[in-house]
């Protein structure tokens, strides 16, 4: 059985012989490659070569956010739009009047000129971020400053064209082959209102504005809704096996009432679109999920990627699996601190693996991985140790 078949069968709840372990290694690899700290055996290898040599599948869920489709794509990062070569869609900005520049320190400033005034964003992606393995920058200046910006932001999203990028996506899928699945990335936000919170407005300002004058954000969200729908429809109609939309939830930042009101229905809508096209639907649920687990079930998602349980968060893996009850496949389940010697010595690590066997029960609907990702300073030998452990977990 290929890794692609293993992943798909796991999502479907079919037996795969043993519990699969397909860890996310991109950040670990990029950081150690740049710092010249890869294991000696692999110092001149690509990530794909390392994964193949270790007998692992390719974790292809989260894209490389620095792999821009064109020179102009970086300009959109301040709007929370990732125009990547591996996306099944591409962004056409011909109807927008804007200019951007990236300075030597890694700051990109973009100014959009609209009939309702100018909007400026600034993002940072510098050498320190690259050394950490990160491929996505940090927002220094958000698009939304005051309610007066609402019409201009709405105008920008209204005038962005979303087009098919199936040729590039097909090449990306071919590069994965049978070692993984082709995931159609949509957006890191799960809904229009989540996008405003996550990408367009500082969090504290968002909370106050949502409470005092929600209609301002609702007017922007209506324009973003159309953009999101176009992205998801194109992604769902692609050659992908999985559609990915939404990430980085947290019971404090996306508190349960907000999630229920502004996110759950969109997960449900986008999963329905994906299912109609024969695709699985995935969301990246890597934060503190207390109070949110049932919303994933209500949202009808198929895969909860990067579920990170106790001791990094409050919820235990067995409790999460009890709620998901065969409806949702977990891709993750192993807290990333397990790989770090400063958090777990060898005895504690071995004891954790022993307890993990009980946490996953019969082993269906789970693909083990370090959540959110394998840290740059992970003890490399522990990756192989988990691989051996997972192979020993035969599905009942």
Secondary structure, DSSP 8 states (H G I E B T S, - for coil): --HHHHHHHHHHT---SB-EE----HHHHHHHHHTT-S-GGGTT--HHHHHHHHT-----SS--TT-BSSGGGGGGGGGT---BTTSSEEEE-TT-EEEEEE-TTSEEEEEEEETTEEEEEEEE--HHHHHTT--S-EEEE-S-SSGGGHHHHHHHHHT-EEEE-HHHHHHHHHHHGGGS--EEE--SSSSHHHHIIIIIS-HHHHHHHHHH-HHHHHHHHHHHHHHHHHHHHHHHTSS-SEEEEEE---TTTT-HHHHHHHTHHHHHHHHHHHHHTT-EEEEE--S--TTTHHHHHHTT-SEEET---TTTSSS-HHHHHHHHTTSSEEEEEEEGGGG-TTT--HHHHHHHHHHHHHHTTT-TTEEEEEES---TT--HHHHHHHHHHHHH-B--
